[in-house]
Amino acid sequence: MRPPVLNETLAARIQQSEAAFMTSRISSIGERIGNPEGVEILKVGRTTAFYIKTMPWGLFNSVKGFSNEDIGHLEEILTFYRERERRFQMDIQPASSSTQMLRILTGKGLFQEGFHSVLYGLPRAERPELPASITIQPIENEAEFDVYAGIHCVGAGMSLDDKHHFVNNNIGLLYRPGWKLFLARWNDIPAAVGVIHIHDGTASLALAATLPEYRRKGLQTALLQWRLHEAHHAGCNLVAGQASFGSSSQHNMERLGMNLAWTRAVWGPIGN
């Protein structure tokens, strides 16, 4: 069965699903005792702005859900980041923007600096048939999570010396409602991970990583198939995902029948 044709209602669901998993993920970091990473979340109108003091990367300092409706909150959002001396990225979706809104953003010193693909599809009722060399299991305890964190760390291009950051800042997802984490093995060796977040009938393909030496072996395709099946078991009727434009992640999703919903524009401040 093909995914439904995209309309405004479906577009809103896709946007809401990403905002939901980002809010849940970053909230879990902020709920650590004493909030050591310095998490702050600003919600104005339909927009959510995220800030993490110890993590300067755009993913963790991003604005989700901004649209025409929230133009009146723009100055508050800009002030939020200005007061914290933090560069940020703002995701702009074509379904909720206008020429006037884009002109206002430009007038406030913002510019478009990139693109990102947003995809959607349907859960799969059939259990995937995996190659004999690949097995997938849910991550259900802290010992298994330690393996997950190592793969996530190295797969993200960082040293294993930094693994404790991935443990500390993601362990909250292990028992958090709506989150399911999976480990893929290649010939019994832990090699890749994938995550979904379930919210209001939508499964978001939230995180994925593969050890460099096990890439291009079909592990992420297998994890995608597995998560599409898990979405069916969770009672979802929609799956959403994001990927760098034209990336192997986007291609993997499209090969499994997911559609490109839109390519969103990524905006940021000029001169920072």
C-alpha positions in Angstrom: 0.0 0.0 0.0 1.3 3.4 -0.9 1.4 6.3 1.6 -1.5 8.8 1.3 -1.2 11.9 -0.7 0.2 14.8 1.4 -2.3 17.4 2.6 -2.3 20.1 5.2 -3.6 17.8 8.0 -0.9 15.2 7.2 1.8 17.8 7.0 0.8 19.1 10.5 1.1 15.6 11.9 4.5 15.1 10.5 5.7 18.4 11.9 4.2 17.7 15.3 5.8 14.2 15.5 9.3 15.7 15.1 8.6 18.4 17.7 7.3 15.7 20.1 10.4 13.5 19.9 12.8 16.4 20.1 10.9 17.8 23.2 10.9 14.4 24.8 14.6 13.7 24.0 15.9 17.1 25.2 13.6 17.1 28.3 15.2 13.8 29.3 18.6 15.4 29.3 17.3 18.4 31.3 15.7 16.1 33.9 19.1 14.8 35.0 19.7 15.8 38.7 20.8 19.4 38.7 20.3 19.8 35.0 24.1 19.6 34.5 23.9 20.3 30.7 21.9 23.5 31.1 18.8 22.5 29.1 16.1 25.2 28.5 13.0 24.9 26.4 11.0 27.9 25.3 7.4 27.3 24.0 5.6 30.2 22.3 2.5 29.6 20.2 3.1 26.5 18.1 6.9 27.0 18.2 9.4 25.2 20.4 13.0 26.6 20.8 15.6 24.3 22.4 18.9 25.3 24.1 21.6 23.2 25.7 24.4 25.2 27.3 27.1 22.5 27.0 26.1 21.4 23.5 26.6 24.2 20.9 25.5 22.1 17.8 22.5 23.2 15.8 20.5 20.0 16.5 20.4 20.9 20.2 19.8 24.6 19.7 17.0 24.6 17.2 13.6 26.1 16.6 10.8 23.7 15.6 7.3 24.4 14.4 7.8 28.1 13.5 5.2 29.3 11.0 3.2 32.3 9.8 1.1 32.0 12.9 4.0 32.7 15.2 5.6 35.7 13.5 4.5 37.8 16.5 6.8 35.6 18.7 9.9 36.0 16.5 11.5 38.7 18.6 11.0 36.6 21.8 12.7 33.7 20.1 15.6 35.8 18.9 16.1 37.3 22.4 16.1 33.8 23.9 19.2 32.9 22.0 20.8 36.3 22.0 20.7 36.4 25.8 22.5 33.0 25.9 25.0 34.1 23.2 24.1 31.0 21.2 23.8 30.4 17.5 20.7 28.5 16.5 19.0 26.9 13.5 15.4 27.5 12.6 13.5 24.9 10.5 11.1 26.4 7.9 8.5 24.1 6.3 7.0 25.1 2.9 3.5 24.3 4.1 3.6 26.9 6.9 5.6 29.7 5.4 4.9 32.7 3.2 6.8 35.4 1.2 6.0 37.9 4.0 7.4 35.6 6.7 10.6 34.9 4.8 11.1 38.7 4.3 10.6 39.3 8.0 13.2 36.6 8.8 15.7 38.2 6.4 15.0 41.6 7.9 15.8 40.2 11.4 19.3 39.1 10.2 18.5 35.5 9.4 19.4 33.7 6.1 18.8 30.3 4.6 21.9 28.1 5.1 20.8 24.6 4.1 18.2 22.0 3.3 16.9 18.9 5.0 14.6 16.1 3.7 11.4 15.1 5.5 9.8 11.8 4.6 6.7 9.8 5.5 5.4 6.3 5.0 3.2 3.6 6.4 4.0 0.9 9.1 4.5 -2.7 7.8 2.4 -5.5 9.2 4.7 -8.2 7.8 7.7 -9.2 9.9 10.8 -8.5 8.0 12.9 -11.3 6.7 16.5 -10.4 7.6 19.7 -11.8 6.0 21.3 -14.6 7.9 24.2 -12.3 8.9 21.9 -9.7 10.6 20.0 -10.0 13.8 18.1 -7.3 15.6 17.0 -7.1 19.3 15.4 -4.5 21.5 17.6 -2.7 24.0 16.0 -3.3 27.4 18.6 -2.8 30.1 21.5 -0.6 31.1 24.2 -3.2 30.1 22.7 -3.3 26.5 22.4 0.4 26.6 26.1 0.7 27.2 26.7 -1.1 23.9 24.2 1.2 22.2 26.0 4.3 23.5 29.4 3.0 22.2 27.9 2.5 18.7 26.1 5.8 18.8 29.3 7.6 19.8 31.7 6.1 17.3 29.0 6.1 14.5 28.6 9.8 15.1 32.3 10.3 14.4 33.5 10.8 18.0 36.0 8.9 20.1 35.0 6.2 22.5 36.5 8.4 25.2 33.4 10.5 24.8 31.0 7.5 25.3 30.1 8.7 28.8 28.4 11.7 27.3 26.2 9.5 25.1 25.4 7.3 28.2 24.6 10.2 30.5 22.5 12.2 27.9 20.5 9.3 26.4 20.0 6.8 29.2 16.8 8.6 30.0 15.3 7.3 26.8 15.7 3.7 27.9 12.6 3.7 30.2 10.9 6.8 28.8 7.4 6.3 27.4 7.2 6.2 23.7 10.8 5.3 23.0 12.0 2.0 21.5 15.8 1.3 20.9 17.2 -1.5 18.8 20.6 -3.1 18.3 21.6 -4.8 15.1 24.4 -7.4 15.0 26.5 -8.4 12.0 27.5 -12.1 12.5 26.7 -11.7 16.2 28.9 -8.6 16.5 27.1 -5.4 17.7 27.3 -3.1 14.7 24.4 -0.6 14.4 21.5 1.0 16.3 18.2 2.5 15.5 15.5 4.3 17.5 11.8 5.1 17.1 9.6 7.5 19.1 5.8 6.8 19.2 3.4 9.8 19.7 -0.3 10.1 18.8 -0.2 7.3 16.2 3.0 8.4 14.5 6.3 6.6 14.7 9.3 8.9 14.2 12.6 7.4 13.0 14.5 9.4 15.6 18.1 8.2 15.7 20.4 5.8 13.9 24.1 5.0 13.7 26.5 2.4 12.3 30.1 1.6 13.2 32.2 2.7 10.2 33.6 -0.8 9.5 30.0 -2.2 9.1 28.6 0.4 6.8 27.1 -0.6 3.4 26.2 -4.0 4.7 22.4 -3.4 4.8 22.2 -2.9 8.6 20.3 0.4 8.4 17.9 -1.0 5.8 17.3 -3.9 8.2 16.7 -1.5 11.1 14.3 0.6 9.1 12.3 -2.5 8.1 12.3 -3.6 11.8 11.1 -0.2 13.0 8.4 0.0 10.4 7.1 -3.4 11.7 7.4 -2.2 15.3 5.3 0.9 14.4 2.6 -1.5 13.2 2.7 -3.4 16.5 2.5 -0.1 18.4 -0.8 0.8 16.6 0.6 3.6 14.5 -0.8 4.5 11.1 2.0 6.9 10.0 5.8 6.8 10.0 7.9 10.0 9.7 11.6 10.5 9.3 14.3 13.1 8.5 17.6 12.9 6.6 20.2 15.0 5.0 19.1 15.9 1.5 20.2 13.2 -1.0 21.9 11.1 1.7 22.0 7.3 1.9 19.5 7.6 4.8 17.0 9.3 2.5 17.6 6.7 -0.2 17.1 3.8 2.2 13.8 5.3 3.3 12.6 5.8 -0.3 13.6 2.3 -1.3 11.3 1.0 1.5 8.4 2.9 0.1 8.5 6.2 2.1 7.7 9.4 0.2 9.5 12.7 0.3 7.1 15.0 2.1 9.1 18.2 1.5 12.6 19.6 1.7 12.7 22.1 4.5 14.8 25.1 4.6 17.3 25.5 7.5 17.8 29.2 8.5 20.3 30.7 10.9 21.7 34.1 12.0 24.0 36.0 9.6 27.5 36.5 10.9 27.6 33.9 13.7 
